Amino acid sequence: MKFPKDTLISKEFPMGEGSIKIQEYELLTKPSKFSIDGALAFFNGSSGTKTNGFDELIFVIEGEIKITEEDKQYTLKKDEMAIIEKGVKHCITGYNNAKTFIVCNPPFNNATSYEEME
């Protein structure tokens, strides 16, 4: 199933000390048989510490992000990825619109605030 870029829906949320801009594929925001969700995400600042109700795969397309998970910290650069498991306390920090692609299971779609993505 193809998800063309002209189906992207843009949302911007304040988060922690910055903001996150999400470009979510419209076809994934509708009820479907899929148990995953995908979106482009541009980080500008820190998300603050969060615990999500979904597993999250983050792939860095441009720039770099720092992820702090409970007792460890690491940096992801272009073409690197990480998986944050459901229920793990974490904080994501990125600057200059660090461009990432995020896949979540189950979906976080239809969120109207960053907190609703938990």
CORVENNOR-V335453 format. One record per residue. RES is the residue in one letter. SS is DSSP state (hx for helix, st for strand, lp for the rest). PHI is phi as a letter, one per 30 degrees, with the letter a starting at -180 (999 if undefined). D_CENTER is the distance of its C-alpha to the mean C-alpha in whole Angstrom. Layout:
BEGIN
RES:SS:PHI:D_CENTER
RES:SS:PHI:D_CENTER
END
This chain:
BEGIN
M:lp:999:21
K:lp:c:20
F:lp:b:18
P:lp:d:19
K:hx:d:17
D:hx:d:20
T:hx:c:18
L:st:d:15
I:st:c:14
S:st:c:13
K:st:b:12
E:st:b:12
F:st:b:12
P:st:d:13
M:st:b:12
G:lp:h:14
E:lp:c:16
G:st:a:14
S:st:a:12
I:st:b:8
K:st:c:9
I:st:c:8
Q:st:c:10
E:st:c:10
Y:st:d:13
E:hx:e:16
L:hx:d:17
L:hx:d:14
T:hx:d:15
K:lp:c:18
P:lp:e:20
S:lp:b:20
K:lp:d:21
F:lp:d:18
S:lp:c:16
I:lp:b:12
D:st:b:10
G:st:b:8
A:st:a:7
L:st:d:7
A:st:b:5
F:st:c:8
F:st:c:9
N:st:b:12
G:st:j:13
S:st:c:12
S:lp:d:10
G:lp:i:13
T:lp:d:14
K:st:b:12
T:st:b:13
N:lp:c:11
G:lp:c:13
F:lp:a:11
D:st:d:11
E:st:b:7
L:st:c:8
I:st:b:7
F:st:c:9
V:st:d:10
I:st:c:12
E:st:b:14
G:lp:i:15
E:st:a:14
I:st:b:11
K:st:c:13
I:st:c:12
T:st:c:14
E:st:c:15
E:lp:h:18
D:lp:c:21
K:st:b:19
Q:st:b:17
Y:st:a:16
T:st:c:15
L:st:c:14
K:st:c:15
K:lp:e:15
D:lp:i:15
E:lp:c:14
M:st:b:12
A:st:b:11
I:st:b:11
I:st:c:10
E:lp:d:13
K:lp:e:13
G:lp:i:15
V:lp:d:15
K:st:d:15
H:st:a:12
C:st:b:11
I:st:c:9
T:st:b:11
G:st:b:11
Y:st:b:14
N:st:h:16
N:st:h:13
A:st:e:11
K:st:c:10
T:st:b:7
F:st:c:7
I:st:c:4
V:st:b:7
C:st:b:8
N:st:b:11
P:lp:d:13
P:lp:d:11
F:lp:c:9
N:lp:e:11
N:lp:i:13
A:lp:d:12
T:lp:c:14
S:lp:b:13
Y:hx:d:10
E:hx:d:12
E:hx:d:12
M:hx:d:9
E:lp:d:11
END
